[in-house]
């Protein structure tokens, strides 16, 4: 079960890269950006302690994601031109 508000699940969407299916990363990441994160009062899922959920949104919107504890960045698709 995936819930976008669980900090332990933040990397789940990006794991498709390791199965050579970055297209699925982009499909699910864009869906989360468009449908789970909103401008409403409760627009950030879960507990945004220390900005973890906001940081996921920013990195995913920019089109890359840092692999924690390494110098690896997974490349995605930015949400804007």
C-alpha positions in Angstrom: 0.0 0.0 0.0 1.4 3.3 -1.1 0.5 6.6 0.7 2.2 9.7 -0.4 2.1 11.2 3.1 4.3 8.5 4.5 8.0 9.6 4.5 9.2 6.1 4.1 7.4 5.9 0.7 9.0 9.0 -0.8 11.5 7.0 -2.8 9.0 4.3 -4.0 7.9 6.3 -7.1 11.5 6.7 -8.2 12.4 3.0 -7.9 11.0 2.3 -11.3 14.3 3.6 -12.6 16.0 0.5 -11.3 13.7 -1.7 -13.5 14.4 0.4 -16.6 10.9 1.9 -16.4 11.5 5.6 -15.8 8.3 6.1 -17.8 6.4 4.7 -14.9 8.3 7.0 -12.5 7.1 10.0 -14.6 3.5 8.7 -14.8 3.1 8.3 -11.1 5.2 11.3 -10.0 3.2 13.6 -12.3 0.0 12.2 -11.0 1.1 12.8 -7.4 2.2 16.4 -8.2 -1.2 17.1 -9.9 -3.6 15.3 -7.6 -2.1 14.9 -4.1 -0.2 18.2 -3.6 -2.6 21.1 -3.8 -2.8 24.8 -2.8 -5.5 24.0 -0.2 -4.9 24.2 3.5 -4.2 20.4 3.6 -2.4 20.4 0.3 0.7 18.6 1.6 0.1 15.0 2.4 1.2 13.7 5.8 3.4 15.5 8.3 5.7 18.1 6.7 8.1 18.1 9.6 11.5 19.6 8.6 10.1 20.1 5.1 10.5 16.5 3.9 7.2 16.4 1.9 7.8 19.8 0.4 11.3 18.9 -0.6 10.0 15.8 -2.4 7.6 18.1 -4.3 10.3 20.5 -5.2 12.9 17.9 -6.4 10.2 16.0 -8.4 8.9 19.2 -10.0 12.5 20.1 -11.0 12.9 16.7 -12.6 15.5 15.0 -10.5 15.7 13.3 -7.2 18.8 12.7 -5.0 19.4 9.2 -3.7 19.9 9.7 0.0 23.4 8.9 1.3 25.0 8.9 -2.1 26.1 11.3 -4.9 23.5 9.7 -7.3 20.7 11.8 -8.8 17.8 10.1 -10.6 16.7 12.1 -13.7 13.1 12.7 -14.3 10.9 15.1 -16.2 10.4 18.6 -14.9 6.9 19.8 -14.4 7.4 23.1 -16.2 9.2 24.4 -19.3 
